[in-house]
Amino acid sequence: MACFSLNSLLAQEIQTAQNFFQSISEYYANITDYEADLEIRAGSQNMSAKVSFKKPNLLRIDFSRPDTQVILFNGSLLTIYLPGSSAVLTQSVSKDSGAAGGANLATPQGLNLMSRYYIISYAEKNTPVTLDDLEKNPNGSSEMVMKLLLSRRNASEGFRTIVLS
């Protein structure tokens, strides 16, 4: 889950979700590194992780659920550590390979890829909402964010929908 600060972006009047997403993409294209909390829901499985990125292409995802699973990507080698299976999986990735695509989504350039392969709309009107649903999670964040819904353009994309906050 990415968190978009509204302070500078709301100063401009952004009318469409696509335009808002484009301004976010331009802003994030200049970022050299970041860390974020990540929540993934796949069917009935919920996963939590901390994602770290350093430009140009270093990515690390440390999962807390499933416990201690780690994914590393350095632009040419994808490494996955699965402690439950006592396994380390590695795969070389060429620039032309589609395998790099998923890891590249976590880069600033990945936001541009998302706009190419997903339809972007506001999840909750064109108004800021709290980051967390405080009725369901009273200890959650009350930070105001824009929620975007990304729906895949065709069935070949990895995720049907992505909610960005």
mmCIF file of the C-alpha atoms, coordinates in Angstrom:
data_MODEL
# 
_entry.id   MODEL 
# 
loop_
_atom_site.group_PDB 
_atom_site.id 
_atom_site.type_symbol 
_atom_site.label_atom_id 
_atom_site.label_alt_id 
_atom_site.label_comp_id 
_atom_site.label_asym_id 
_atom_site.label_entity_id 
_atom_site.label_seq_id 
_atom_site.pdbx_PDB_ins_code 
_atom_site.Cartn_x 
_atom_site.Cartn_y 
_atom_site.Cartn_z 
_atom_site.occupancy 
_atom_site.B_iso_or_equiv 
_atom_site.pdbx_formal_charge 
_atom_site.auth_seq_id 
_atom_site.auth_comp_id 
_atom_site.auth_asym_id 
_atom_site.auth_atom_id 
_atom_site.pdbx_PDB_model_num 
ATOM 1   C CA . MET A 1 1   ? 0.000   0.000   0.000   1.00 0.00 ? 1   MET A CA 1 
ATOM 2   C CA . ALA A 1 2   ? 1.449   3.330   -1.005  1.00 0.00 ? 2   ALA A CA 1 
ATOM 3   C CA . CYS A 1 3   ? 0.610   6.497   0.878   1.00 0.00 ? 3   CYS A CA 1 
ATOM 4   C CA . PHE A 1 4   ? 0.275   9.746   -1.038  1.00 0.00 ? 4   PHE A CA 1 
ATOM 5   C CA . SER A 1 5   ? 0.677   12.960  0.946   1.00 0.00 ? 5   SER A CA 1 
ATOM 6   C CA . LEU A 1 6   ? -1.958  15.506  0.062   1.00 0.00 ? 6   LEU A CA 1 
ATOM 7   C CA . ASN A 1 7   ? -0.291  18.709  1.253   1.00 0.00 ? 7   ASN A CA 1 
ATOM 8   C CA . SER A 1 8   ? 1.333   19.742  -2.013  1.00 0.00 ? 8   SER A CA 1 
ATOM 9   C CA . LEU A 1 9   ? -0.913  17.839  -4.372  1.00 0.00 ? 9   LEU A CA 1 
ATOM 10  C CA . LEU A 1 10  ? -4.240  19.199  -3.144  1.00 0.00 ? 10  LEU A CA 1 
ATOM 11  C CA . ALA A 1 11  ? -3.021  22.742  -3.707  1.00 0.00 ? 11  ALA A CA 1 
ATOM 12  C CA . GLN A 1 12  ? -3.626  22.026  -7.383  1.00 0.00 ? 12  GLN A CA 1 
ATOM 13  C CA . GLU A 1 13  ? -7.120  21.279  -8.599  1.00 0.00 ? 13  GLU A CA 1 
ATOM 14  C CA . ILE A 1 14  ? -6.966  17.756  -9.996  1.00 0.00 ? 14  ILE A CA 1 
ATOM 15  C CA . GLN A 1 15  ? -10.187 16.747  -11.683 1.00 0.00 ? 15  GLN A CA 1 
ATOM 16  C CA . THR A 1 16  ? -9.722  13.151  -12.760 1.00 0.00 ? 16  THR A CA 1 
ATOM 17  C CA . ALA A 1 17  ? -8.217  10.121  -11.060 1.00 0.00 ? 17  ALA A CA 1 
ATOM 18  C CA . GLN A 1 18  ? -5.962  9.624   -14.094 1.00 0.00 ? 18  GLN A CA 1 
ATOM 19  C CA . ASN A 1 19  ? -4.610  13.198  -13.783 1.00 0.00 ? 19  ASN A CA 1 
ATOM 20  C CA . PHE A 1 20  ? -4.093  12.764  -10.032 1.00 0.00 ? 20  PHE A CA 1 
ATOM 21  C CA . PHE A 1 21  ? -2.228  9.483   -10.619 1.00 0.00 ? 21  PHE A CA 1 
ATOM 22  C CA . GLN A 1 22  ? -0.087  11.146  -13.312 1.00 0.00 ? 22  GLN A CA 1 
ATOM 23  C CA . SER A 1 23  ? 0.946   13.931  -10.903 1.00 0.00 ? 23  SER A CA 1 
ATOM 24  C CA . ILE A 1 24  ? 1.861   11.289  -8.302  1.00 0.00 ? 24  ILE A CA 1 
ATOM 25  C CA . SER A 1 25  ? 3.913   9.414   -10.928 1.00 0.00 ? 25  SER A CA 1 
ATOM 26  C CA . GLU A 1 26  ? 5.832   12.565  -11.860 1.00 0.00 ? 26  GLU A CA 1 
ATOM 27  C CA . TYR A 1 27  ? 6.529   13.354  -8.193  1.00 0.00 ? 27  TYR A CA 1 
ATOM 28  C CA . TYR A 1 28  ? 7.682   9.809   -7.371  1.00 0.00 ? 28  TYR A CA 1 
ATOM 29  C CA . ALA A 1 29  ? 9.911   9.603   -10.476 1.00 0.00 ? 29  ALA A CA 1 
ATOM 30  C CA . ASN A 1 30  ? 12.401  11.805  -8.588  1.00 0.00 ? 30  ASN A CA 1 
ATOM 31  C CA . ILE A 1 31  ? 12.518  9.649   -5.451  1.00 0.00 ? 31  ILE A CA 1 
ATOM 32  C CA . THR A 1 32  ? 15.810  7.839   -4.890  1.00 0.00 ? 32  THR A CA 1 
ATOM 33  C CA . ASP A 1 33  ? 14.713  5.532   -2.068  1.00 0.00 ? 33  ASP A CA 1 
ATOM 34  C CA . TYR A 1 34  ? 11.692  4.719   0.083   1.00 0.00 ? 34  TYR A CA 1 
ATOM 35  C CA . GLU A 1 35  ? 10.230  2.343   2.653   1.00 0.00 ? 35  GLU A CA 1 
ATOM 36  C CA . ALA A 1 36  ? 6.557   1.484   3.019   1.00 0.00 ? 36  ALA A CA 1 
ATOM 37  C CA . ASP A 1 37  ? 4.247   -0.949  4.742   1.00 0.00 ? 37  ASP A CA 1 
ATOM 38  C CA . LEU A 1 38  ? 2.566   -3.334  2.325   1.00 0.00 ? 38  LEU A CA 1 
ATOM 39  C CA . GLU A 1 39  ? -0.683  -5.270  2.764   1.00 0.00 ? 39  GLU A CA 1 
ATOM 40  C CA . ILE A 1 40  ? -1.632  -7.907  0.180   1.00 0.00 ? 40  ILE A CA 1 
ATOM 41  C CA . ARG A 1 41  ? -4.934  -9.767  0.099   1.00 0.00 ? 41  ARG A CA 1 
ATOM 42  C CA . ALA A 1 42  ? -5.134  -12.737 -2.253  1.00 0.00 ? 42  ALA A CA 1 
ATOM 43  C CA . GLY A 1 43  ? -8.411  -14.577 -1.787  1.00 0.00 ? 43  GLY A CA 1 
ATOM 44  C CA . SER A 1 44  ? -8.575  -15.542 1.877   1.00 0.00 ? 44  SER A CA 1 
ATOM 45  C CA . GLN A 1 45  ? -4.830  -15.069 2.432   1.00 0.00 ? 45  GLN A CA 1 
ATOM 46  C CA . ASN A 1 46  ? -3.591  -11.813 3.994   1.00 0.00 ? 46  ASN A CA 1 
ATOM 47  C CA . MET A 1 47  ? 0.073   -10.876 3.804   1.00 0.00 ? 47  MET A CA 1 
ATOM 48  C CA . SER A 1 48  ? 1.966   -8.033  5.491   1.00 0.00 ? 48  SER A CA 1 
ATOM 49  C CA . ALA A 1 49  ? 5.421   -6.772  4.631   1.00 0.00 ? 49  ALA A CA 1 
ATOM 50  C CA . LYS A 1 50  ? 7.818   -3.858  4.672   1.00 0.00 ? 50  LYS A CA 1 
ATOM 51  C CA . VAL A 1 51  ? 9.074   -2.869  1.222   1.00 0.00 ? 51  VAL A CA 1 
ATOM 52  C CA . SER A 1 52  ? 12.348  -0.976  0.712   1.00 0.00 ? 52  SER A CA 1 
ATOM 53  C CA . PHE A 1 53  ? 13.530  0.501   -2.595  1.00 0.00 ? 53  PHE A CA 1 
ATOM 54  C CA . LYS A 1 54  ? 16.753  2.232   -3.619  1.00 0.00 ? 54  LYS A CA 1 
ATOM 55  C CA . LYS A 1 55  ? 17.154  3.703   -7.090  1.00 0.00 ? 55  LYS A CA 1 
ATOM 56  C CA . PRO A 1 56  ? 17.779  2.486   -9.707  1.00 0.00 ? 56  PRO A CA 1 
ATOM 57  C CA . ASN A 1 57  ? 16.481  -1.044  -9.079  1.00 0.00 ? 57  ASN A CA 1 
ATOM 58  C CA . LEU A 1 58  ? 17.185  -2.443  -5.595  1.00 0.00 ? 58  LEU A CA 1 
ATOM 59  C CA . LEU A 1 59  ? 14.065  -3.861  -3.984  1.00 0.00 ? 59  LEU A CA 1 
ATOM 60  C CA . ARG A 1 60  ? 13.610  -5.766  -0.723  1.00 0.00 ? 60  ARG A CA 1 
ATOM 61  C CA . ILE A 1 61  ? 10.331  -7.044  0.719   1.00 0.00 ? 61  ILE A CA 1 
ATOM 62  C CA . ASP A 1 62  ? 10.446  -8.364  4.300   1.00 0.00 ? 62  ASP A CA 1 
ATOM 63  C CA . PHE A 1 63  ? 7.248   -10.200 5.210   1.00 0.00 ? 63  PHE A CA 1 
ATOM 64  C CA . SER A 1 64  ? 5.920   -10.348 8.747   1.00 0.00 ? 64  SER A CA 1 
ATOM 65  C CA . ARG A 1 65  ? 3.029   -12.505 7.521   1.00 0.00 ? 65  ARG A CA 1 
ATOM 66  C CA . PRO A 1 66  ? 3.998   -15.093 6.296   1.00 0.00 ? 66  PRO A CA 1 
ATOM 67  C CA . ASP A 1 67  ? 6.708   -14.826 8.917   1.00 0.00 ? 67  ASP A CA 1 
ATOM 68  C CA . THR A 1 68  ? 10.270  -14.040 7.772   1.00 0.00 ? 68  THR A CA 1 
ATOM 69  C CA . GLN A 1 69  ? 9.707   -14.626 4.043   1.00 0.00 ? 69  GLN A CA 1 
ATOM 70  C CA . VAL A 1 70  ? 11.987  -12.275 2.071   1.00 0.00 ? 70  VAL A CA 1 
ATOM 71  C CA . ILE A 1 71  ? 12.020  -11.218 -1.587  1.00 0.00 ? 71  ILE A CA 1 
ATOM 72  C CA . LEU A 1 72  ? 15.085  -9.443  -3.021  1.00 0.00 ? 72  LEU A CA 1 
ATOM 73  C CA . PHE A 1 73  ? 15.577  -7.949  -6.475  1.00 0.00 ? 73  PHE A CA 1 
ATOM 74  C CA . ASN A 1 74  ? 18.684  -6.173  -7.771  1.00 0.00 ? 74  ASN A CA 1 
ATOM 75  C CA . GLY A 1 75  ? 17.613  -5.580  -11.349 1.00 0.00 ? 75  GLY A CA 1 
ATOM 76  C CA . SER A 1 76  ? 19.085  -8.800  -12.670 1.00 0.00 ? 76  SER A CA 1 
ATOM 77  C CA . LEU A 1 77  ? 18.555  -11.417 -9.939  1.00 0.00 ? 77  LEU A CA 1 
ATOM 78  C CA . LEU A 1 78  ? 15.339  -12.231 -8.100  1.00 0.00 ? 78  LEU A CA 1 
ATOM 79  C CA . THR A 1 79  ? 15.840  -14.101 -4.795  1.00 0.00 ? 79  THR A CA 1 
ATOM 80  C CA . ILE A 1 80  ? 13.037  -15.488 -2.627  1.00 0.00 ? 80  ILE A CA 1 
ATOM 81  C CA . TYR A 1 81  ? 13.707  -16.912 0.840   1.00 0.00 ? 81  TYR A CA 1 
ATOM 82  C CA . LEU A 1 82  ? 11.019  -19.316 2.098   1.00 0.00 ? 82  LEU A CA 1 
ATOM 83  C CA . PRO A 1 83  ? 11.896  -20.296 5.681   1.00 0.00 ? 83  PRO A CA 1 
ATOM 84  C CA . GLY A 1 84  ? 8.898   -22.632 6.058   1.00 0.00 ? 84  GLY A CA 1 
ATOM 85  C CA . SER A 1 85  ? 10.300  -24.782 3.269   1.00 0.00 ? 85  SER A CA 1 
ATOM 86  C CA . SER A 1 86  ? 13.957  -24.104 4.122   1.00 0.00 ? 86  SER A CA 1 
ATOM 87  C CA . ALA A 1 87  ? 14.362  -22.972 0.537   1.00 0.00 ? 87  ALA A CA 1 
ATOM 88  C CA . VAL A 1 88  ? 16.041  -20.166 -1.357  1.00 0.00 ? 88  VAL A CA 1 
ATOM 89  C CA . LEU A 1 89  ? 14.811  -19.609 -4.895  1.00 0.00 ? 89  LEU A CA 1 
ATOM 90  C CA . THR A 1 90  ? 16.799  -17.527 -7.368  1.00 0.00 ? 90  THR A CA 1 
ATOM 91  C CA . GLN A 1 91  ? 16.091  -16.503 -10.926 1.00 0.00 ? 91  GLN A CA 1 
ATOM 92  C CA . SER A 1 92  ? 18.178  -14.459 -13.308 1.00 0.00 ? 92  SER A CA 1 
ATOM 93  C CA . VAL A 1 93  ? 16.108  -11.796 -15.005 1.00 0.00 ? 93  VAL A CA 1 
ATOM 94  C CA . SER A 1 94  ? 17.009  -10.180 -18.295 1.00 0.00 ? 94  SER A CA 1 
ATOM 95  C CA . LYS A 1 95  ? 15.769  -6.697  -19.139 1.00 0.00 ? 95  LYS A CA 1 
ATOM 96  C CA . ASP A 1 96  ? 13.520  -8.205  -21.818 1.00 0.00 ? 96  ASP A CA 1 
ATOM 97  C CA . SER A 1 97  ? 12.005  -10.725 -19.408 1.00 0.00 ? 97  SER A CA 1 
ATOM 98  C CA . GLY A 1 98  ? 8.466   -10.302 -18.135 1.00 0.00 ? 98  GLY A CA 1 
ATOM 99  C CA . ALA A 1 99  ? 9.665   -11.615 -14.763 1.00 0.00 ? 99  ALA A CA 1 
ATOM 100 C CA . ALA A 1 100 ? 11.159  -8.214  -13.992 1.00 0.00 ? 100 ALA A CA 1 
ATOM 101 C CA . GLY A 1 101 ? 7.786   -6.543  -14.507 1.00 0.00 ? 101 GLY A CA 1 
ATOM 102 C CA . GLY A 1 102 ? 6.354   -7.256  -11.055 1.00 0.00 ? 102 GLY A CA 1 
ATOM 103 C CA . ALA A 1 103 ? 9.460   -6.049  -9.265  1.00 0.00 ? 103 ALA A CA 1 
ATOM 104 C CA . ASN A 1 104 ? 9.609   -2.954  -11.444 1.00 0.00 ? 104 ASN A CA 1 
ATOM 105 C CA . LEU A 1 105 ? 6.114   -1.915  -10.322 1.00 0.00 ? 105 LEU A CA 1 
ATOM 106 C CA . ALA A 1 106 ? 7.691   -0.891  -7.011  1.00 0.00 ? 106 ALA A CA 1 
ATOM 107 C CA . THR A 1 107 ? 9.944   1.616   -8.782  1.00 0.00 ? 107 THR A CA 1 
ATOM 108 C CA . PRO A 1 108 ? 8.993   5.180   -9.718  1.00 0.00 ? 108 PRO A CA 1 
ATOM 109 C CA . GLN A 1 109 ? 8.849   4.086   -13.365 1.00 0.00 ? 109 GLN A CA 1 
ATOM 110 C CA . GLY A 1 110 ? 6.487   1.311   -12.294 1.00 0.00 ? 110 GLY A CA 1 
ATOM 111 C CA . LEU A 1 111 ? 3.742   3.841   -11.651 1.00 0.00 ? 111 LEU A CA 1 
ATOM 112 C CA . ASN A 1 112 ? 3.810   4.695   -15.356 1.00 0.00 ? 112 ASN A CA 1 
ATOM 113 C CA . LEU A 1 113 ? 3.537   0.994   -16.165 1.00 0.00 ? 113 LEU A CA 1 
ATOM 114 C CA . MET A 1 114 ? 0.527   0.709   -13.873 1.00 0.00 ? 114 MET A CA 1 
ATOM 115 C CA . SER A 1 115 ? -1.271  3.504   -15.702 1.00 0.00 ? 115 SER A CA 1 
ATOM 116 C CA . ARG A 1 116 ? -0.637  1.691   -18.973 1.00 0.00 ? 116 ARG A CA 1 
ATOM 117 C CA . TYR A 1 117 ? -2.046  -1.656  -17.806 1.00 0.00 ? 117 TYR A CA 1 
ATOM 118 C CA . TYR A 1 118 ? -4.729  -0.572  -15.313 1.00 0.00 ? 118 TYR A CA 1 
ATOM 119 C CA . ILE A 1 119 ? -7.787  1.680   -15.467 1.00 0.00 ? 119 ILE A CA 1 
ATOM 120 C CA . ILE A 1 120 ? -7.506  4.298   -12.706 1.00 0.00 ? 120 ILE A CA 1 
ATOM 121 C CA . SER A 1 121 ? -10.499 5.660   -10.803 1.00 0.00 ? 121 SER A CA 1 
ATOM 122 C CA . TYR A 1 122 ? -11.238 7.117   -7.400  1.00 0.00 ? 122 TYR A CA 1 
ATOM 123 C CA . ALA A 1 123 ? -12.196 4.403   -4.915  1.00 0.00 ? 123 ALA A CA 1 
ATOM 124 C CA . GLU A 1 124 ? -14.131 6.867   -2.749  1.00 0.00 ? 124 GLU A CA 1 
ATOM 125 C CA . LYS A 1 125 ? -15.222 9.956   -4.655  1.00 0.00 ? 125 LYS A CA 1 
ATOM 126 C CA . ASN A 1 126 ? -12.792 12.757  -5.401  1.00 0.00 ? 126 ASN A CA 1 
ATOM 127 C CA . THR A 1 127 ? -12.271 13.636  -1.722  1.00 0.00 ? 127 THR A CA 1 
ATOM 128 C CA . PRO A 1 128 ? -9.684  12.714  0.916   1.00 0.00 ? 128 PRO A CA 1 
ATOM 129 C CA . VAL A 1 129 ? -10.522 9.902   3.348   1.00 0.00 ? 129 VAL A CA 1 
ATOM 130 C CA . THR A 1 130 ? -8.710  8.538   6.403   1.00 0.00 ? 130 THR A CA 1 
ATOM 131 C CA . LEU A 1 131 ? -5.909  6.102   5.598   1.00 0.00 ? 131 LEU A CA 1 
ATOM 132 C CA . ASP A 1 132 ? -7.462  3.438   7.839   1.00 0.00 ? 132 ASP A CA 1 
ATOM 133 C CA . ASP A 1 133 ? -11.114 2.696   8.500   1.00 0.00 ? 133 ASP A CA 1 
ATOM 134 C CA . LEU A 1 134 ? -11.155 3.890   12.112  1.00 0.00 ? 134 LEU A CA 1 
ATOM 135 C CA . GLU A 1 135 ? -14.440 2.104   12.847  1.00 0.00 ? 135 GLU A CA 1 
ATOM 136 C CA . LYS A 1 136 ? -12.807 -1.246  12.031  1.00 0.00 ? 136 LYS A CA 1 
ATOM 137 C CA . ASN A 1 137 ? -9.361  -0.286  13.329  1.00 0.00 ? 137 ASN A CA 1 
ATOM 138 C CA . PRO A 1 138 ? -9.579  2.348   16.112  1.00 0.00 ? 138 PRO A CA 1 
ATOM 139 C CA . ASN A 1 139 ? -5.768  2.366   16.471  1.00 0.00 ? 139 ASN A CA 1 
ATOM 140 C CA . GLY A 1 140 ? -5.247  2.979   12.748  1.00 0.00 ? 140 GLY A CA 1 
ATOM 141 C CA . SER A 1 141 ? -3.988  6.115   11.060  1.00 0.00 ? 141 SER A CA 1 
ATOM 142 C CA . SER A 1 142 ? -6.278  9.117   10.715  1.00 0.00 ? 142 SER A CA 1 
ATOM 143 C CA . GLU A 1 143 ? -4.030  10.662  8.044   1.00 0.00 ? 143 GLU A CA 1 
ATOM 144 C CA . MET A 1 144 ? -6.099  11.987  5.146   1.00 0.00 ? 144 MET A CA 1 
ATOM 145 C CA . VAL A 1 145 ? -5.315  10.405  1.755   1.00 0.00 ? 145 VAL A CA 1 
ATOM 146 C CA . MET A 1 146 ? -6.828  9.913   -1.672  1.00 0.00 ? 146 MET A CA 1 
ATOM 147 C CA . LYS A 1 147 ? -7.842  6.320   -2.409  1.00 0.00 ? 147 LYS A CA 1 
ATOM 148 C CA . LEU A 1 148 ? -7.417  5.130   -5.971  1.00 0.00 ? 148 LEU A CA 1 
ATOM 149 C CA . LEU A 1 149 ? -8.763  1.935   -7.497  1.00 0.00 ? 149 LEU A CA 1 
ATOM 150 C CA . LEU A 1 150 ? -6.745  0.351   -10.303 1.00 0.00 ? 150 LEU A CA 1 
ATOM 151 C CA . SER A 1 151 ? -8.632  -2.261  -12.356 1.00 0.00 ? 151 SER A CA 1 
ATOM 152 C CA . ARG A 1 152 ? -6.789  -4.395  -14.872 1.00 0.00 ? 152 ARG A CA 1 
ATOM 153 C CA . ARG A 1 153 ? -7.400  -3.678  -18.546 1.00 0.00 ? 153 ARG A CA 1 
ATOM 154 C CA . ASN A 1 154 ? -7.100  -7.359  -19.507 1.00 0.00 ? 154 ASN A CA 1 
ATOM 155 C CA . ALA A 1 155 ? -6.925  -10.751 -17.809 1.00 0.00 ? 155 ALA A CA 1 
ATOM 156 C CA . SER A 1 156 ? -3.175  -11.152 -18.353 1.00 0.00 ? 156 SER A CA 1 
ATOM 157 C CA . GLU A 1 157 ? -2.316  -8.656  -15.581 1.00 0.00 ? 157 GLU A CA 1 
ATOM 158 C CA . GLY A 1 158 ? -1.235  -10.157 -12.256 1.00 0.00 ? 158 GLY A CA 1 
ATOM 159 C CA . PHE A 1 159 ? -3.760  -8.378  -10.034 1.00 0.00 ? 159 PHE A CA 1 
ATOM 160 C CA . ARG A 1 160 ? -7.452  -7.842  -10.798 1.00 0.00 ? 160 ARG A CA 1 
ATOM 161 C CA . THR A 1 161 ? -7.622  -4.735  -8.627  1.00 0.00 ? 161 THR A CA 1 
ATOM 162 C CA . ILE A 1 162 ? -5.150  -2.638  -6.677  1.00 0.00 ? 162 ILE A CA 1 
ATOM 163 C CA . VAL A 1 163 ? -6.211  -0.113  -4.043  1.00 0.00 ? 163 VAL A CA 1 
ATOM 164 C CA . LEU A 1 164 ? -3.671  2.678   -3.508  1.00 0.00 ? 164 LEU A CA 1 
ATOM 165 C CA . SER A 1 165 ? -4.000  5.048   -0.575  1.00 0.00 ? 165 SER A CA 1 
# 
